[in-house]
Amino acid sequence: MTRTTARLSAAAAAAAAPLLLVTWAAGPAQAHGAPTAPVSRVYACSPEGGDATRSAACRAAVAANGAPFTAWDDLRVAGVNGRDRRLIPDGRLCSGNLPAYRGLDLARRDWPATRLAPGGRLTMTYASTIAHTGTFRLYLTKPGYDPSKPLTWSDLPGRPFARVTDPPLRDGAYHLRATLPADRTGRQVLYTIWQNSSTPDTYYSCSDVVFPEKGQDAGAGAAKAAQGATAVPAPAAGERVGQGSGPSAHMLTGGAAAVLVLTGGAALAVRLRRR
């Protein structure tokens, strides 16, 4: 190589470096989001999920996954175009049939969950690291759903209980408001499908939620749980209540009150600022 050629190669490399940096920096920004309240499995079990990350369910999910859920905001499938029930097989709804998220499909009764009130108002916080247009469809598993079995399409109603199109992105999140069905009890799954119209992608997420059992007052149940008592069917050993979001604002996790939301929320805020 001549001295002139070497100088030209060095200059070309120097000129390309900023472009390579931009490309590398833009890569992670292609990830997009997931529910943080009611907390989704993928966010609860991510390194940013706070206290919930150490729960038995999350430890099992990471072990089944073979890797941590670092890309909690990237659970998406391209080219679905509304054919969710045809392309996503039963038992793979929470992972979107993506091998990198297979741990989310474990059938367990101790996933970190958010306490809700039947018939109450729901405000879902769907954190997003990049804005997109599209429609959110929210489903709640049918009465009688058994969380100890894999989630299937037959566990979900044919129609969502809420549909929200093109909500504004504010403070790093979409805020979806809806009225919850009034006939649910015990542990259920809030299943969210976000079908983009600005990209070919569809996002899937499972948020575990708990409703009072029949005959149990929602407020009394929340107060009892806040005192450390068990108020959910077949909870994990040591399961306690922390501060959450939604109609009753209680989070069932494996640790102390408010740890999940405060530590997880702080980590999320830092991540969003870095975007």
Secondary structure, DSSP 8 states (H G I E B T S, - for coil): --HHHHHHHHHHHHHHHHHHHHHHHHTGGG--EEEEETBBHHHHTSTTSGGGGGSHHHHHHHHHHTS----TT--EEET-TT-HHHHS-TT-TTTTT-GGGGGGG---S-S-EEE--TT-EEEEEEEESS---EEEEEEE--TT--TTS---GGGS-SS-SEEEES---BTTEEEEEEE--SS--EEEEEEEEEEESSSSEEEEEEEEEEE--TT--HHHHHHHHHTT---SSS--TT-EEEE--SSS-EEEESSSTTHHHHHHHHHHHHHHHH-
